[in-house]
């Protein structure tokens, strides 16, 4: 390669620890990295909201009276919070579960099939994971908020 070709090549940015707060805002995370981070966040949400999940399950199947209390929490509210807040918490749980499940299947496929470990599969499966999680969350969220 000639010297003139190297001087005209676009200089790639260097990321160092010196300007971390500036560099983090300009760094574009690839889809696979975003799925990885969201997989951890969704797992943390599922873990932290486990008492709410247990309460929902217990209240919904214990008796008809407790089921009415369960429905009232989502329609009228409870603990001083309106029902829409509880629906949003449930929607966050729905997204966390769906994303964690779909991303987990993606990671299992990558673990089992060595041919699936490629840059192309990583990007396409990450985009599918992100899209499927959001799409299914929107569909179930529409049902949760009574749109159908």
C-alpha positions, 0 to 999 in steps of 0.5 A, spaced: 500 500 500 502 506 498 503 512 503 498 516 499 493 511 500 494 511 508 494 518 509 487 519 505 484 513 509 479 515 514 482 515 521 478 511 526 476 514 532 480 511 538 476 510 545 480 511 551 478 512 558 480 519 558 474 522 556 469 516 558 463 520 559 464 524 552 466 517 548 460 513 551 455 518 548 458 517 541 459 510 541 454 506 537 453 499 540 451 493 535 445 490 535 448 484 539 451 488 544 444 491 545 441 484 546 446 482 551 445 488 555 437 488 555 438 480 556 441 482 563 436 488 564 430 484 563 433 478 568 434 483 573 427 486 572 424 479 572 428 478 579 426 484 582 419 484 581 418 476 583 414 478 589 409 482 584 409 476 580 407 471 586 402 476 588 399 476 581 399 469 581 396 467 588 391 473 588 388 470 581 387 463 583 386 463 590 378 465 590 373 468 586 373 474 591 381 475 590 380 474 583 376 480 583 381 484 588 386 482 582 382 485 577 380 491 581 388 493 582 389 493 575 382 497 573 381 502 580 388 501 583 391 499 589 396 502 595 394 509 593 397 508 585 392 508 579 390 502 575 394 504 569 401 504 574 400 497 575 398 495 568 405 499 566 408 495 571 405 488 568 407 491 561 414 491 563 414 484 566 411 482 559 417 485 555 422 483 560 419 476 560 419 476 552 425 479 551 429 474 556 425 468 553 427 470 546 434 472 547 435 466 551 433 461 545 438 465 541 443 464 546 442 457 546 442 456 538 448 459 538 451 455 544 448 448 540 450 450 533 457 452 531 455 455 524 450 460 528 456 463 531 458 468 525 457 476 525 451 475 520 447 471 524 449 475 530 446 481 527 440 478 524 438 474 530 439 480 534 435 484 530 429 479 530 430 478 538 429 486 539 423 486 533 419 480 536 420 482 543 417 489 542 412 487 537 409 481 542 409 486 547 405 491 543 400 485 542 399 483 549 400 490 551 394 492 547 390 486 550 392 488 557 389 495 556 383 493 553 384 495 546 381 488 543 
